[in-house]
Every structure is written in structure tokens, then in C-alpha cells.
Amino acid sequence: MGGKTDLRPTMDDIAAAAGVSQMTVSRVMRGTGQTSDEVRKRVEMAARSLGYVPNRLATALRDETAPLIAVVLPTLGNRVFSEVLNGVSSTLTNSGLQPVFGVTEYSTEREEELVRDLLSWRPRGIVLPGLEHSDAMRAAVRASGVRVAEVMDIDGDPISVAIGLSQIAAGRSTALHMLSKGYRRFGYIGSQGGRDLRAVKRLDGFRAAIREAGAQIVSERIATEPSSMTIGRKETANLLSDVTPPEAVYYSNDDLAAGGIMHCLSEGIAIPSQVALAGFNGLAFLEALPVRLTTVETPRHQMGVEAALHLLGRRDIPDENTNKKVVDLGFRLIEGETC
């Protein structure tokens, strides 16, 4: 018995259906060379009707790179990082590149393992969260030669380009705002067992401003679990049950702060006259809360956009007489009703 055993359509099949040469199909699929709009549409229509899927692995072996942008995320349990990924994905539209991502759950060891795995696919670029990585991971990224963008943080030493905001300045800004309202005794609630290093930097900035003002942080509670409203509500209850509870509470993010709001409302604790609350990120869901949270809004989607533009070579980032570049997108303190 003869005949074709692999039923997957080929470029020859597309060429026959579109009435063009295999070379023309190849040019259309790779986006190279000159073809008329009419021919391109015929080829694309034939490919769709046949269910053709290009062999990216073969292309990667030929070109020594895959049409991929690797994106490393700390977690999928926080809306922040999905917005960064959305910024990357929307910017790559029509570029011929696709994002692929992996999740570290704030583990340095997992990040190193994941980055090595992603680099083995020879992506065109990689987006990394934050600036703190293992020496071995930094060496692997540098040795790969891929373009790299680190997002969310600019307080540190980037491998190449840091795109985001000063986490230290954001924490300090919140502290100065709360101090301006007259609060002197503060509490802090975090999560992830302190593995979120951006949150650690914000707390450092917050602490420094509080200390300089002669005020004090009387209680800190950092849950081992991932961030959630449930954890925020539980830890707020624990913190406010102290014999001398704080006058104001700073949360590492809005999810935790929203849980704090819910605890206070359920227990009849007046906000902010009995306790003031402040969060971080400026997430959209806060609009649905019965009390507007004081928070810091961060440019999450724009971070993804700028990172993708850099990896595509479409953004000329100023180099201030060094080999390390920083794009400070800033942040905005939003004064709500909780502080």
C-alpha cells in the first residue's frame, strides 16, 4: 500500500490549493520577500482551510532562535502579573513572536531552573521579574546572548535594562502620606513568607520614613501563605487584637488591604477614625469596595509594553554613561477614604 502516511498538510499542499509555488508559500509564511496582497490572501486562506500549522521547531533549528519571547512570572495568584503579561502579549501582536511563560512562586531556585529551561528553546528575548537573581541564573542569561528586560523594580543592579518603578520610593511615599495625617503608631501586614522581594523593599522605604519621623512600627505580621483577601482579613484581625493595636496599617498589596477593610466593616471598626489602612498596586477591583482604599497605583500594563518594545528593538532606551539602563515609569499615590 502506498500513499501519504502523515496526514498533516504541508507547504506543497498549500501551494497546490492556492495555485502558487512552494517558494511563494514559504515567503508568505515567513513574512519575507515580496508578494502581492492578492497572493498572500490566497495562501493564507488555503492554509486556514487545510488546517496548516507551521513547524516552529524546524524554523528554530534553521534560524538558531525560536519566534518566542519568554516571560517569567512570580505567581499567577496576583492580578498584577497577568496585566504585565497582557502588556507583553498585546505589544507582540503582528510581530511574528509569541510569549511563553513560566511561574516561580517567588522561589530563586525555581527561577533558575525555569530560566534555564526557557533559554534552551532559544527565545528571541526574556522578561524577568525584579532584579534579584542567583549568580548562576544571571550567568546563564548573559551567556545566552538574548535581549533581556527586568520589570517591576529599578532599585538595584539590572542585567541589562530595568523597567518599572522604585519600590523603596513607593513605600516611603505611603509612609509620608500616613504621617501627614497624624498617625504615629503603625502596623504592617505581608504574605509569601517575605519571599516577595519587591514588598520587602517597599517595607524598607516605609520603615525608613517612619523612623526618620520619630514614629514607630509596633507590629508586623507576614503570613507564609500567598496573598489573598482571606489572609488579609485574618491577619488584620490578629494585628488589631493586640493590647495596644496600631493606629494605621500598611499592607504589602491591595488584596491584603481589601481583606483588612472587610474585617473592619464586619467588626464595626471605623475607618479611618479607629484605624487607617493603605495598600499597594491600585487594582481595578478596588472600585467595587464599599470604602475607597488609599493605595499606590503602578503602571503594570505599561511595564509589559515597554519590555516587549525593548525586546523587539523598537525602543531606544537612554544609556546614562553606563551599560545598565533604567526606565522609571513612576507611580501615583491615590488618596482614598481609608487614610
C-alpha positions as CSV (number, residue, x, y, z in Angstrom):
1,M,0.0,0.0,0.0
2,G,1.3,3.5,-0.9
3,G,0.2,7.0,-0.2
4,K,0.8,9.6,2.4
5,T,1.0,8.3,5.9
6,D,1.4,11.7,7.6
7,L,-1.9,13.5,7.2
8,R,-0.7,16.8,8.3
9,P,-0.9,19.4,5.5
10,T,2.4,20.7,4.1
11,M,3.5,23.8,2.2
12,D,3.2,21.7,-1.0
13,D,-0.4,21.1,-0.2
14,I,-0.9,24.9,0.3
15,A,0.9,25.7,-2.9
16,A,-1.4,23.3,-4.8
17,A,-4.5,24.7,-3.2
18,A,-3.5,28.4,-3.7
19,G,-2.1,27.8,-7.2
20,V,1.3,29.2,-6.4
21,S,4.8,27.8,-5.9
22,Q,6.1,26.3,-2.7
23,M,8.7,29.1,-2.6
24,T,5.9,31.7,-2.6
25,V,4.1,29.8,0.3
26,S,7.4,29.8,2.2
27,R,7.8,33.6,1.7
28,V,4.3,34.3,2.9
29,M,4.6,32.0,6.0
30,R,7.9,33.5,7.0
31,G,6.9,37.1,6.2
32,T,9.9,37.6,4.0
33,G,10.3,38.7,0.4
34,Q,7.8,40.5,-1.9
35,T,4.3,39.1,-2.6
36,S,1.2,40.8,-3.7
37,D,-1.7,41.2,-1.2
38,E,-3.9,39.0,-3.5
39,V,-1.4,36.2,-3.5
40,R,-0.8,36.5,0.3
41,K,-4.5,36.3,1.0
42,R,-4.9,33.2,-1.3
43,V,-2.0,31.5,0.5
44,E,-3.4,32.4,4.0
45,M,-6.9,31.2,3.0
46,A,-5.6,27.9,1.7
47,A,-3.5,27.4,4.9
48,R,-6.6,28.0,7.1
49,S,-8.8,25.8,5.0
50,L,-6.3,22.9,5.2
51,G,-5.7,23.4,8.9
52,Y,-2.0,24.0,8.3
53,V,0.2,24.7,11.4
54,P,3.8,25.8,10.7
55,N,6.7,23.7,12.2
56,R,8.2,26.3,14.5
57,L,10.8,23.8,15.7
58,A,12.2,23.4,12.2
59,T,12.3,27.2,11.8
60,A,14.2,27.5,15.1
61,L,16.7,24.8,14.1
62,R,17.3,26.7,10.8
63,D,17.5,30.2,12.3
64,E,19.0,29.1,15.7
65,T,16.3,31.0,17.5
66,A,12.6,30.4,18.1
67,P,9.9,33.0,17.5
68,L,9.3,33.2,21.2
69,I,9.6,35.8,24.0
70,A,10.0,34.1,27.4
71,V,8.2,35.7,30.3
72,V,9.0,34.7,33.9
73,L,6.2,35.5,36.4
74,P,6.4,35.2,40.2
75,T,2.8,34.0,40.5
76,L,-0.5,33.7,38.8
77,G,-2.3,34.3,42.1
78,N,-2.0,38.1,41.8
79,R,-3.7,40.2,39.1
80,V,-0.6,42.4,38.8
81,F,1.4,39.9,36.8
82,S,-1.4,39.0,34.4
83,E,-1.5,42.7,33.5
84,V,2.2,42.7,32.8
85,L,1.8,39.6,30.6
86,N,-1.1,41.3,28.8
87,G,1.1,44.3,28.0
88,V,3.8,42.0,26.6
89,S,1.3,39.9,24.6
90,S,-0.6,42.9,23.1
91,T,2.7,44.5,22.0
92,L,3.9,41.4,20.3
93,T,0.7,41.2,18.1
94,N,1.7,41.1,14.4
95,S,5.4,40.8,15.3
96,G,5.7,37.2,14.4
97,L,6.7,36.4,18.0
98,Q,4.6,34.7,20.7
99,P,5.0,34.9,24.5
100,V,5.6,31.8,26.6
101,F,5.7,32.0,30.3
102,G,6.5,30.1,33.5
103,V,5.9,30.7,37.2
104,T,8.4,30.7,40.0
105,E,6.1,31.2,43.1
106,Y,8.8,33.5,44.4
107,S,11.5,30.8,44.6
108,T,15.0,31.7,43.5
109,E,15.8,28.0,42.9
110,R,12.7,27.6,40.7
111,E,13.5,30.8,38.8
112,E,17.0,29.5,37.9
113,E,15.6,26.1,36.8
114,L,12.8,27.7,34.8
115,V,15.0,30.3,33.1
116,R,17.5,27.6,32.0
117,D,14.6,25.6,30.6
118,L,13.2,28.6,28.7
119,L,16.6,29.6,27.3
120,S,17.0,26.0,26.0
121,W,14.3,26.9,23.4
122,R,16.5,29.8,22.1
123,P,13.9,32.6,22.5
124,R,14.4,36.0,21.0
125,G,14.2,37.7,24.4
126,I,13.3,37.2,28.0
127,V,11.3,39.2,30.6
128,L,12.3,38.7,34.2
129,P,10.6,39.9,37.4
130,G,12.6,42.1,39.7
131,L,16.4,42.5,39.9
132,E,17.4,39.9,42.5
133,H,18.5,36.6,40.8
134,S,21.1,33.9,41.5
135,D,24.5,34.4,40.1
136,A,24.1,31.2,38.1
137,M,20.9,32.5,36.5
138,R,22.5,35.8,35.6
139,A,25.4,34.0,34.0
140,A,23.0,31.8,32.0
141,V,21.1,34.8,30.7
142,R,24.3,36.7,29.8
143,A,25.8,33.6,28.1
144,S,22.6,33.1,26.0
145,G,23.0,36.4,24.3
146,V,19.3,37.1,24.3
147,R,17.8,40.5,24.9
148,V,16.6,40.8,28.4
149,A,14.2,43.2,30.3
150,E,13.7,43.1,34.0
151,V,10.4,44.6,35.2
152,M,8.6,45.8,38.3
153,D,11.7,47.3,40.0
154,I,14.5,49.7,39.4
155,D,16.2,49.6,42.8
156,G,19.2,47.5,42.1
157,D,21.7,46.2,39.5
158,P,20.0,45.1,36.3
159,I,21.4,42.5,33.9
160,S,20.7,44.9,31.1
161,V,17.5,47.0,31.3
162,A,15.3,47.6,34.3
163,I,11.7,48.8,33.6
164,G,9.3,49.8,36.4
165,L,9.3,51.9,39.5
166,S,11.2,52.5,42.7
167,Q,9.7,50.1,45.2
168,I,11.6,51.9,48.0
169,A,10.2,55.3,47.0
170,A,6.7,53.8,46.8
171,G,6.9,52.6,50.4
172,R,8.4,55.9,51.5
173,S,5.6,57.8,49.7
174,T,2.9,55.9,51.5
175,A,4.6,56.4,54.9
176,L,4.9,60.2,54.4
177,H,1.2,60.4,53.4
178,M,0.1,58.5,56.5
179,L,2.4,60.5,58.7
180,S,0.9,63.7,57.2
181,K,-2.5,62.6,58.6
182,G,-1.1,62.5,62.1
183,Y,-0.6,58.7,62.6
184,R,2.4,57.7,64.8
185,R,1.9,54.0,65.6
186,F,1.9,51.7,62.6
187,G,1.4,48.1,61.7
188,Y,2.4,46.1,58.7
189,I,0.8,43.0,57.0
190,G,2.5,41.0,54.3
191,S,2.4,37.5,52.8
192,Q,4.5,34.9,50.9
193,G,6.7,34.5,53.9
194,G,8.7,37.5,52.9
195,R,9.8,35.9,49.6
196,D,8.4,38.8,47.6
197,L,11.5,41.0,47.5
198,R,9.7,44.0,46.0
199,A,7.4,44.0,49.0
200,V,10.5,43.8,51.2
201,K,11.9,46.9,49.5
202,R,8.7,48.8,50.0
203,L,8.7,47.9,53.6
204,D,12.3,49.1,53.9
205,G,11.3,52.5,52.4
206,F,8.2,52.7,54.7
207,R,10.3,51.8,57.8
208,A,13.0,54.4,57.0
209,A,10.4,57.2,56.6
210,I,8.6,56.2,59.8
211,R,11.9,56.1,61.7
212,E,13.1,59.5,60.4
213,A,9.8,61.0,61.7
214,G,10.3,59.6,65.2
215,A,7.2,57.4,64.8
216,Q,7.2,53.6,65.2
217,I,6.0,50.3,63.7
218,V,4.6,48.5,66.7
219,S,3.6,45.3,64.9
220,E,4.5,43.3,61.8
221,R,2.7,40.2,60.6
222,I,3.9,38.3,57.5
223,A,1.9,35.3,56.5
224,T,3.6,32.3,54.9
225,E,0.6,31.8,52.6
226,P,0.1,33.5,49.2
227,S,-1.6,36.9,49.2
228,S,-5.4,36.9,49.3
229,M,-8.3,38.9,50.8
230,T,-8.8,36.0,53.2
231,I,-5.3,36.2,54.6
232,G,-5.6,40.0,54.8
233,R,-8.8,39.7,56.8
234,K,-7.3,37.1,59.2
235,E,-4.0,38.9,59.8
236,T,-5.9,42.2,60.3
237,A,-8.0,40.5,63.0
238,N,-4.8,39.2,64.7
239,L,-3.0,42.5,64.5
240,L,-5.9,44.6,65.8
241,S,-6.4,42.2,68.7
242,D,-3.1,43.3,70.3
243,V,-3.3,45.0,73.6
244,T,-2.0,48.2,72.0
245,P,-3.1,48.0,68.4
246,P,-1.6,50.4,65.7
247,E,-3.4,53.5,64.6
248,A,-2.6,52.7,60.9
249,V,-1.9,49.6,58.9
250,Y,0.3,49.3,55.8
251,Y,-0.3,46.3,53.6
252,S,2.1,44.8,51.1
253,N,-0.7,44.9,48.4
254,D,-4.3,45.7,47.7
255,D,-5.6,42.1,48.1
256,L,-4.5,42.0,51.7
257,A,-5.7,45.6,52.3
258,A,-9.2,44.7,50.9
259,G,-9.3,41.9,53.4
260,G,-8.5,44.4,56.1
261,I,-11.4,46.6,55.0
262,M,-13.8,43.6,55.2
263,H,-12.6,42.7,58.7
264,C,-13.1,46.3,59.9
265,L,-16.6,46.6,58.4
266,S,-17.7,43.2,59.8
267,E,-16.5,44.1,63.3
268,G,-17.8,47.7,63.3
269,I,-14.3,49.2,63.4
270,A,-14.5,52.7,62.0
271,I,-12.1,53.5,59.1
272,P,-10.0,55.7,59.4
273,S,-11.0,57.2,62.8
274,Q,-10.2,53.9,64.6
275,V,-7.7,52.5,62.2
276,A,-6.3,53.8,58.9
277,L,-5.4,51.4,56.1
278,A,-3.2,51.7,53.0
279,G,-2.4,49.2,50.2
280,F,-0.3,49.0,47.0
281,N,-0.9,48.4,43.3
282,G,-4.1,50.3,42.6
283,L,-6.0,47.3,41.3
284,A,-9.3,47.8,39.4
285,F,-11.4,45.6,41.7
286,L,-11.0,48.3,44.5
287,E,-13.7,50.3,42.7
288,A,-16.2,47.6,43.9
289,L,-15.4,48.0,47.6
290,P,-17.7,50.0,49.8
291,V,-14.8,52.1,51.1
292,R,-12.2,53.6,48.7
293,L,-8.7,52.3,49.7
294,T,-5.7,54.6,49.8
295,T,-3.1,52.9,47.7
296,V,-0.3,53.4,45.2
297,E,-1.1,52.9,41.5
298,T,1.6,51.1,39.5
299,P,1.9,51.1,35.6
300,R,1.7,47.3,35.2
301,H,0.4,47.1,31.7
302,Q,2.9,49.7,30.5
303,M,5.8,47.7,32.0
304,G,4.8,44.8,29.8
305,V,4.5,47.1,26.8
306,E,7.9,48.8,27.3
307,A,9.6,45.4,28.0
308,A,8.2,44.0,24.7
309,L,9.2,47.1,22.8
310,H,12.8,46.8,24.1
311,L,13.0,43.1,23.2
312,L,11.7,43.9,19.7
313,G,14.4,46.6,19.4
314,R,11.7,49.3,18.9
315,R,12.6,51.4,22.0
316,D,15.7,53.5,22.3
317,I,16.4,53.5,26.0
318,P,18.8,56.3,27.1
319,D,22.1,55.0,28.5
320,E,23.3,57.3,31.2
321,N,27.0,56.6,30.6
322,T,26.7,53.0,31.8
323,N,25.9,49.6,30.4
324,K,22.9,49.3,32.7
325,K,19.8,51.2,31.7
326,V,16.7,52.1,33.7
327,V,13.2,53.1,32.6
328,D,11.4,54.7,35.5
329,L,7.7,54.6,34.8
330,G,6.9,56.1,38.2
331,F,3.8,55.5,40.4
332,R,0.8,57.5,41.7
333,L,-0.4,57.7,45.3
334,I,-4.2,57.6,45.3
335,E,-5.8,59.1,48.4
336,G,-8.9,57.2,49.3
337,E,-11.2,57.1,52.3
338,T,-9.1,54.8,54.5
339,C,-6.3,57.1,55.3
